[in-house]
Amino acid sequence: MLDRVPELSYAAPSGPVVVPAMPAVQARPALGWAVPQELPASLVTFAARGGETADVVAALRGPAPAAVIVTGPAGSGKSTLAVRAAHQIASDFPDGQVFVDLGHRTAVTPGEVLARVLRALGVARTDVPEDGDERAGWFRSLVAGRRLLVVVDGVTRAAQVRPLIPAGPGPALISIGSRNLRNLDGIRRVALRALGAAPGLTADEAATAELVRLCAGSVLALRIAGARLAGWPAMSVAALVAELGDDRHRLDLLDDGDLSVRASLASTVAAVRGEDEMTGQPLELLGVHPDASGLVDRAAAQLGVSNQRIRRALDSLVDAHLLLPDGPAGYQLPALVREYVTELAAVPSAPMAVLRAIESTRSRSAWRDLGWQELVSLVAVAPVNALL
C-alpha cells in the first residue's frame, strides 16, 4: 500500500508557494496487537540435562547475538530440552515467543521461514514481501530492540535460520536440529549426548541400566519404554529388557502412537538424503554389511565413485549423528541406527520419493510384504503435511 503525503501550501507576501508532495514510500507494518505465545506445552517429565538446559539459558541471556544451536542424535531430547529452556526464560521476552517446526524438511527455504515468522508478528499474509531479502529486512526492522524469542525446530540447513540470527540486542534465537550447522559462526552450541547409568547398581538398578543401554541412552526411546511399563503395571523392567534384547524387533517395541524411534530416525535419514543422495548410500551398504571397518574403500568400489566423495558423504552422516568416528580413519554405527539401516537394506529398491513418503509410517513387517505396485500406490495416499 502506497501512502502519499498531500501537498502543503502557505501564504507568502509574493503569493502562495506550493511545496511539492513527498514521494510515495513503502509503508512498514507494525507488530500485531496480539503478542505471539506459540511455545508448545512443556509437560514431559524431565530428568537430567540440567547442565545443558542452563547452557541454553545462559546463551540467550549472554551478549549479542543471543542465539544458540541445540544439536544431538535423533531421539536425544533436543526439542524437549529447548522448549523447557524457552519456558524457563519466557518472562525475559515480553514481546512474545514464536515457535516454528520445519519437520526436518530440507526443501523449506529461508524465505518461507521468514514469512511464517512475519505472520506470527502480525504481518498480514498479503503484505508479506515476495522477495526473500526484503522479508529479512522487514524482520530485522520489526524485532530491533524488541524482546522476542524465536524457536525453530527441525532445522536441516544453516540457511534456514541464518536470517533470524539477531542483528543486535533484544531478540533471541534457538535453533534445534541434528546438524551442528558449523558454518554459522559465533553462535553457541549445546550438544546432547546419550544418557548413561551409574555403576555399582542393585539388581533392579542393573535392569534399569541395561534398559538404558538397549535404548542407546535415547531420551525418546526411554520415554516410550517408560510409557510401556506404565501401561502394563505387572511388567517388570527385567521383562521389558528381555523383550528389547531381540534387536530384530527393538524398533517395533520402541513405538507408541506419535512417539516412534523409527520415525525419528527416518526423518533424519530423509533430511541427509534430501541434501545429497550419495549420503544415504553408505548407510544402505552398512545395512547389508554392518561392519564399518574399511568402509571408505568398500563403498567407493561398490558405488563407483572416488574415496574423497565417500568421505564427504560420511562426514555428512557424522554431522547428522548417524555415524560415529572411530579412530583416525574408522566409523561406527550407533545402536538403534544400526537396527534402522538393517531395515532399510531389506526394503525393495524404489525411487527415493516413494521411500521418503512412507518410511516414517510403515512398520518393518509391513515393509517386507510390500510389492512394487503397493509402493507406488502408497505414494498417492501418503499424507502431505502443510509446509508451514
JOJOKA-V821998 format. One record per residue. N is the residue number from 0. RES is the residue in one letter. SS is DSSP state (h for helix, s for strand, l for the rest). PSI is psi in whole degrees, -180 to 180 (* if undefined). D_FIRST is the distance of its C-alpha to the first C-alpha in Angstrom with 2 decimals. Layout:
# JOJOKA-V821998
((N,RES,SS,PSI,D_FIRST) (N,RES,SS,PSI,D_FIRST))
This chain:
# JOJOKA-V821998
((0,M,l,128,0.00) (1,L,s,127,3.81) (2,D,s,126,6.49) (3,R,l,130,9.83) (4,V,l,127,13.10) (5,P,l,155,15.68) (6,E,l,142,18.85) (7,L,s,148,21.69) (8,S,s,157,25.41) (9,Y,s,156,28.74) (10,A,l,138,32.31) (11,A,l,160,34.72) (12,P,l,-36,38.41) (13,S,l,4,37.74) (14,G,l,172,35.03) (15,P,l,139,31.32) (16,V,s,126,29.31) (17,V,s,127,25.74) (18,V,s,121,23.42) (19,P,l,147,20.78) (20,A,l,145,17.17) (21,M,l,146,15.63) (22,P,l,152,13.54) (23,A,l,142,9.76) (24,V,s,153,9.02) (25,Q,s,122,6.91) (26,A,l,137,6.68) (27,R,l,137,9.46) (28,P,l,155,10.29) (29,A,l,160,13.63) (30,L,l,144,16.60) (31,G,l,160,17.20) (32,W,l,-25,19.95) (33,A,l,121,22.31) (34,V,l,125,24.01) (35,P,l,134,24.70) (36,Q,s,75,28.45) (37,E,l,6,28.93) (38,L,l,134,32.31) (39,P,l,161,34.87) (40,A,l,143,38.02) (41,S,l,76,40.72) (42,L,l,-5,43.68) (43,V,l,135,45.76) (44,T,l,124,49.12) (45,F,l,118,48.72) (46,A,l,154,51.75) (47,A,l,-166,52.24) (48,R,l,16,49.37) (49,G,h,-39,49.41) (50,G,h,-43,49.46) (51,E,h,-39,46.55) (52,T,h,-43,44.47) (53,A,h,-35,45.30) (54,D,h,-41,44.28) (55,V,h,-46,40.77) (56,V,h,-43,40.44) (57,A,h,-38,41.82) (58,A,h,-36,39.37) (59,L,h,-22,36.39) (60,R,h,1,38.01) (61,G,l,-169,39.00) (62,P,l,159,37.50) (63,A,l,147,34.17) (64,P,l,133,33.10) (65,A,l,81,33.72) (66,A,s,146,33.88) (67,V,s,143,36.67) (68,I,s,121,37.58) (69,V,s,117,39.84) (70,T,s,160,41.83) (71,G,s,173,44.97) (72,P,l,162,46.61) (73,A,l,132,45.43) (74,G,l,7,46.53) (75,S,l,-3,47.15) (76,G,l,24,44.98) (77,K,h,-52,41.98) (78,S,h,-42,39.37) (79,T,h,-46,41.71) (80,L,h,-46,42.36) (81,A,h,-42,38.76) (82,V,h,-40,37.66) (83,R,h,-46,40.66) (84,A,h,-40,39.89) (85,A,h,-39,36.25) (86,H,h,-38,37.54) (87,Q,h,-31,40.03) (88,I,h,5,37.42) (89,A,h,-35,34.54) (90,S,h,-19,35.26) (91,D,h,-9,34.49) (92,F,l,72,30.83) (93,P,l,-14,29.69) (94,D,l,-2,25.97) (95,G,l,168,26.66) (96,Q,s,125,28.09) (97,V,s,134,26.37) (98,F,s,126,28.74) (99,V,s,128,28.09) (100,D,s,112,30.98) (101,L,l,-9,30.84) (102,G,l,26,34.20) (103,H,l,29,35.68) (104,R,l,113,33.63) (105,T,l,-22,33.62) (106,A,l,-15,31.05) (107,V,l,126,28.23) (108,T,l,159,26.04) (109,P,h,-37,24.64) (110,G,h,-37,21.09) (111,E,h,-38,21.91) (112,V,h,-45,23.38) (113,L,h,-41,20.37) (114,A,h,-41,18.09) (115,R,h,-43,20.70) (116,V,h,-42,20.81) (117,L,h,-40,17.09) (118,R,h,-38,17.15) (119,A,h,-26,20.24) (120,L,l,5,18.54) (121,G,l,3,16.07) (122,V,l,125,13.04) (123,A,l,147,12.19) (124,R,h,-39,13.52) (125,T,h,-15,10.56) (126,D,h,-10,8.54) (127,V,l,125,11.66) (128,P,l,151,11.62) (129,E,l,-35,14.13) (130,D,l,133,16.07) (131,G,h,-40,18.71) (132,D,h,-38,18.96) (133,E,h,-38,15.32) (134,R,h,-43,15.90) (135,A,h,-40,19.02) (136,G,h,-44,17.42) (137,W,h,-43,14.95) (138,F,h,-48,18.08) (139,R,h,-38,20.19) (140,S,h,-41,17.86) (141,L,h,-38,17.63) (142,V,h,-4,21.38) (143,A,l,121,22.75) (144,G,l,-4,25.60) (145,R,l,146,25.01) (146,R,l,83,27.99) (147,L,l,134,26.58) (148,L,s,126,28.88) (149,V,s,127,27.82) (150,V,s,124,30.63) (151,V,s,117,30.51) (152,D,s,158,33.53) (153,G,l,32,34.94) (154,V,l,134,33.79) (155,T,l,-20,35.54) (156,R,l,144,34.00) (157,A,h,-35,33.10) (158,A,h,-28,29.87) (159,Q,h,-29,28.54) (160,V,h,-6,28.57) (161,R,h,-44,28.56) (162,P,l,-15,24.83) (163,L,l,-6,25.52) (164,I,l,127,28.41) (165,P,l,133,27.77) (166,A,l,-10,27.17) (167,G,l,-174,28.70) (168,P,l,149,30.22) (169,G,l,-80,28.68) (170,P,l,166,27.59) (171,A,s,158,30.23) (172,L,s,134,30.65) (173,I,s,122,33.41) (174,S,s,133,33.77) (175,I,s,129,36.38) (176,G,s,169,38.12) (177,S,l,-28,41.43) (178,R,l,148,40.56) (179,N,l,-21,41.27) (180,L,l,53,38.23) (181,R,l,-18,40.38) (182,N,l,8,37.94) (183,L,l,98,35.76) (184,D,l,151,37.61) (185,G,l,16,38.14) (186,I,l,134,37.37) (187,R,s,142,40.11) (188,R,s,135,41.51) (189,V,s,109,43.39) (190,A,s,128,45.56) (191,L,s,139,47.22) (192,R,l,169,50.67) (193,A,l,143,52.88) (194,L,l,152,54.54) (195,G,l,173,58.30) (196,A,l,151,61.29) (197,A,l,150,63.82) (198,P,l,171,67.38) (199,G,l,58,70.56) (200,L,l,157,69.54) (201,T,l,179,71.55) (202,A,h,-47,71.92) (203,D,h,-40,68.91) (204,E,h,-33,66.89) (205,A,h,-39,68.05) (206,A,h,-39,66.73) (207,T,h,-41,63.38) (208,A,h,-39,63.43) (209,E,h,-34,64.19) (210,L,h,-43,61.27) (211,V,h,-41,58.98) (212,R,h,-46,60.48) (213,L,h,-29,60.07) (214,C,l,5,56.43) (215,A,l,28,56.10) (216,G,l,15,54.81) (217,S,l,125,51.58) (218,V,h,-41,49.93) (219,L,h,-48,48.54) (220,A,h,-40,51.98) (221,L,h,-35,53.66) (222,R,h,-43,51.24) (223,I,h,-42,52.14) (224,A,h,-42,55.83) (225,G,h,-39,55.66) (226,A,h,-36,54.06) (227,R,h,-42,56.86) (228,L,h,-39,59.48) (229,A,h,-33,57.93) (230,G,h,-21,57.94) (231,W,l,81,61.60) (232,P,l,-27,63.39) (233,A,l,-14,66.71) (234,M,l,130,65.52) (235,S,l,163,66.51) (236,V,h,-40,64.64) (237,A,h,-38,67.56) (238,A,h,-41,67.20) (239,L,h,-39,63.53) (240,V,h,-41,64.42) (241,A,h,-39,66.99) (242,E,h,-43,64.44) (243,L,h,-13,61.94) (244,G,l,-21,64.76) (245,D,l,104,64.51) (246,D,l,-13,61.71) (247,R,l,-24,61.55) (248,H,l,10,60.03) (249,R,h,-44,58.36) (250,L,h,-28,54.78) (251,D,h,-37,55.54) (252,L,h,-29,56.70) (253,L,l,55,53.71) (254,D,s,122,51.37) (255,D,s,93,50.43) (256,G,l,-121,47.66) (257,D,l,4,44.32) (258,L,s,119,46.17) (259,S,s,123,47.64) (260,V,h,-40,48.90) (261,R,h,-46,48.91) (262,A,h,-38,45.24) (263,S,h,-45,44.34) (264,L,h,-38,46.33) (265,A,h,-41,44.93) (266,S,h,-36,41.33) (267,T,h,-44,42.42) (268,V,h,-43,44.46) (269,A,h,-35,41.69) (270,A,h,-44,39.30) (271,V,h,-33,41.76) (272,R,h,-36,42.53) (273,G,h,-31,38.89) (274,E,h,-37,38.69) (275,D,l,110,42.08) (276,E,h,-34,44.36) (277,M,h,-30,47.36) (278,T,h,-34,46.85) (279,G,h,-19,47.84) (280,Q,h,-39,50.98) (281,P,h,-33,53.14) (282,L,h,-41,52.42) (283,E,h,-38,53.78) (284,L,h,-39,56.84) (285,L,h,-29,57.40) (286,G,h,-34,57.26) (287,V,h,-42,60.23) (288,H,l,91,62.01) (289,P,l,-15,60.88) (290,D,l,116,62.95) (291,A,l,-2,60.47) (292,S,l,138,63.21) (293,G,l,24,62.98) (294,L,h,-40,59.58) (295,V,h,-52,58.18) (296,D,h,-42,61.07) (297,R,h,-44,61.34) (298,A,h,-41,57.65) (299,A,h,-42,57.52) (300,A,h,-43,60.60) (301,Q,h,-33,59.44) (302,L,h,-9,55.90) (303,G,l,37,56.98) (304,V,l,174,54.72) (305,S,l,159,55.50) (306,N,h,-36,56.34) (307,Q,h,-38,53.43) (308,R,h,-40,51.00) (309,I,h,-42,52.58) (310,R,h,-37,52.43) (311,R,h,-40,48.70) (312,A,h,-40,48.28) (313,L,h,-36,50.57) (314,D,h,-38,48.68) (315,S,h,-38,45.54) (316,L,h,-39,47.60) (317,V,h,-42,48.91) (318,D,h,-31,45.42) (319,A,l,8,44.47) (320,H,l,27,47.71) (321,L,l,-9,49.16) (322,L,l,143,52.02) (323,L,s,134,53.96) (324,P,s,139,55.55) (325,D,s,96,59.32) (326,G,l,-176,61.22) (327,P,l,-28,60.47) (328,A,l,13,59.88) (329,G,s,171,59.96) (330,Y,s,159,57.57) (331,Q,s,137,57.94) (332,L,l,126,56.20) (333,P,l,153,55.20) (334,A,l,154,56.69) (335,L,l,-46,54.58) (336,V,h,-39,52.82) (337,R,h,-46,56.25) (338,E,h,-38,56.56) (339,Y,h,-45,53.11) (340,V,h,-26,53.68) (341,T,h,-39,57.07) (342,E,h,-43,55.32) (343,L,h,-39,52.96) (344,A,h,-23,56.03) (345,A,l,-7,57.42) (346,V,l,134,54.42) (347,P,l,150,55.04) (348,S,l,136,53.08) (349,A,l,157,49.73) (350,P,l,146,46.41) (351,M,h,-32,44.38) (352,A,h,-36,41.56) (353,V,h,-48,44.19) (354,L,h,-41,45.58) (355,R,h,-33,42.26) (356,A,h,-26,41.35) (357,I,h,-12,44.54) (358,E,l,-23,46.01) (359,S,l,-1,44.53) (360,T,l,-7,45.62) (361,R,l,138,49.14) (362,S,l,164,52.32) (363,R,h,-42,54.82) (364,S,h,-36,57.32) (365,A,h,-37,54.76) (366,W,h,-44,53.86) (367,R,h,-32,57.52) (368,D,h,-8,57.83) (369,L,l,131,54.79) (370,G,l,175,55.56) (371,W,h,-45,53.30) (372,Q,h,-37,52.34) (373,E,h,-37,51.46) (374,L,h,-44,49.25) (375,V,h,-43,47.34) (376,S,h,-30,47.06) (377,L,h,-30,45.72) (378,V,h,-38,42.67) (379,A,h,-27,41.67) (380,V,h,2,41.84) (381,A,l,135,40.76) (382,P,l,137,38.03) (383,V,l,115,34.61) (384,N,l,146,32.55) (385,A,l,141,28.78) (386,L,l,-52,27.53) (387,L,l,*,25.44))
